[in-house]
Amino acid sequence: MEKQNYMVGTQPDVWKADSSQQITFIVTADCNLRCKYCYITHKSDSKVMDFEVAKKFIDYILDTSLIRKQEAVVLDFIGGEPLIEVELIDQICDYFKKEAFKRNDPWYWNYKINICTNGVNYSSEAVQKFIRKNIGKVYISITIDGTKEKHDMQRVFPDGSGSYDIIRKNVDLWLTQFDGSTKVTFASDDLPLLKESIIQLLNDGIKDISANVVFEDVWKEGDDQVFEEQLKQLADYIIDNDLYNEFRCTLFSDAIGGSYTEDDLTNTSCGAGKMLALGPNGDIYPCMRYYDYSLNKKEGLVIGNINDGIDLEKVRPFETVMYKYQSDEECLNCDVAKGCNFCQGFNYDEADTKTNFQRAKYICKMHKARVRANNYYFARLLNEKGIAREYVLNQKKSMLFILDDHYESICSYDTNRSARDRRKMDKETVLEGLRFAAYNFMKPVFLYSQKPSVLDEIKDELTGYEILHIFPASMINQSDYIHESMVTVSKETIDMVKQEMSNIIFNIHQDDIQFLPDYIRELFTKVDRININIMNLDRNFDLDLYDRVLEEIAKEIVLYVQKENVLKEINLLTDIFFITNHGNCKAGEDVFTYAPDGKIYACPAFYYEKMESIGDVNIGIQLKNKHLWTNKYAPLCNACDSYQCENCKFINIKNTGEVNVSPSFQCKKAHIERKNALWLQSKIEDKVEMLHKLETIEYQDPFEILNVTAKNIGFYNC
């Protein structure tokens, strides 16, 4: 499968993105348009930068190494409408080039000039002369909103008349001089025009479209649904016409969606404070969005001026802002936090106090709508074109679809021993579940039996969903046309495993555990990773035998590393090397089960044992005491680093009566795995890079070391 063969969904290339510093000159607060969605709400024809102000700033920047962050520089000119002052811009650029040359500064050649214009004055002789003079160093983008209707709805002259016809005349000239790149902004009233506007821009020859919705509090009930539907219709147009590798549109991004990772939390949404903006009067700002003309509730945030320089104490907060400090619990725990961008200047203006550590959240629903539409686009791209999304999302939640009551087990509960009558999930139930999963950002996982399923009836209706299909080995041929699948294997179906498979689930009953090494040896000749699933685990499990079995398998893994330099992975032995927290059963927390009866359960075992459901696709998930299903409230797990432990929630309830307390045999099983993993690590750590260094421990059950208040109260026998 191709890892990447699409442009729609990737981000535009930015000149020296990781090694350039942006210096912004607010050359004027005036503009010849009065765009209705513009964040610059305090335009003024009296606020124009004096050339002497710009000269002082350039001298300061070139002579002060402390604020020089990068090897290259982008001179960004903005207004109002910057090209009103094109002669001033020309003077500033000439002065920069002359002074950088005199100082033998590396920025002399390592610079770019960037201007974003509304295009009204683009064809003027003064602008054209400036372009010719700086060819190869200047880039100008024109803002045009797509269709005439959409453009003239928002981008108007002071008298209220639309500007489309004037701008459109200049676009053809512009496209002969620059690669077409524009910025489109959408607000509540023009959302229904989104699809046609983007298509119009593409037809006009503009292949690089940066588009976004406004951050402000303008959104009405139902706007998110309109936004999502418009994006899905645009996705259909792109896929149906094979345009996915022909242009870029930032409304689609392979990097949005998914929850924050630990690394994400130390980033923030924009570069305020790391860029600099010079106001017309000589004040210096962390970004132009902190200048007075774009703030409605607060005064501008000044961090210096051309006479005294930058006050580095005022810059310190910008060096410390991170998602983990700027976001509340809702944002930090959001399933699709990734890519939910914000403007720090707007946050500052909206904050309850003068702070950069409070996040405005007006676009929450709009971001989620965008993620759903993006998931739809990338699902169609995968299912119909065989092109996989480049960025792998940190998608926490999933929904297991029991397509048939006799599906092959994927966890410790043996479904084949269930007393339930066979029931199959019908077409409409499947589709309702898929819609629910998509809306709630859950990965659908289809669980199959060895019998025909509803799949063939609805195959054409699945293209908008990225689904993991888990088949029994006997159905391997059916899985050939599925882009994302796994196979469950039993001792009876080992011969059916194909050489090219990399990752399987191997089901074995606890009574057959003594034969496990032989099964593993045979499977290792065909696959690189085996997820061992021991079914019907109970207090009669032979722990001593299990210890000997794992020791034998660990030795087999060592042989592969030594002879072939290949780590054959076994979930029970090798996963612990690569994780630094518990990766155990997520039932009721991040994984939910959707059954043929149309109800949602904490896990398959709860359905098969006819226990209470926790909701359905209409009322949603209503799990009582849901915090107890998380690791945070699992006392034994918090005293333990056997991170590979399954910690089956059903086994917990069945044996201890509590979902968050594991029975002793399950804990001891996990510590036997840990003991053998420790030995294995000592034999291969010089050849395999690992995250988790195991240490010797003296107990088999974390209960022995649990620090309990009044620890001598009660009793414990096992």
Helices and strands as residue ranges (DSSP letters): E 20-26, H 51-63, G 65-67, E 72-78, G 82-85, H 86-102, G 106-108, E 111-117, H 125-133, E 138-142, H 148-154, H 164-177, E 181-186, G 188-193, H 194-203, E 208-213, H 223-240, E 248-249, G 264-266, E 276-278, E 283-285, G 288-290, G 292-294, E 304-305, E 309-310, H 312-320, H 323-326, H 329-332, H 344-350, H 364-385, E 398-402, G 415-417, H 427-439, E 443-447, H 455-458, G 459-461, E 468-472, G 473-481, E 485-489, G 494-496, E 503-509, G 510-515, H 516-524, E 529-535, H 543-564, E 569-570, H 571-574, G 575-577, E 591-594, E 599-601, H 604-608, E 615-616, E 620-621, G 626-629, G 631-633, G 637-639, H 649-656, H 664-684, G 702-704
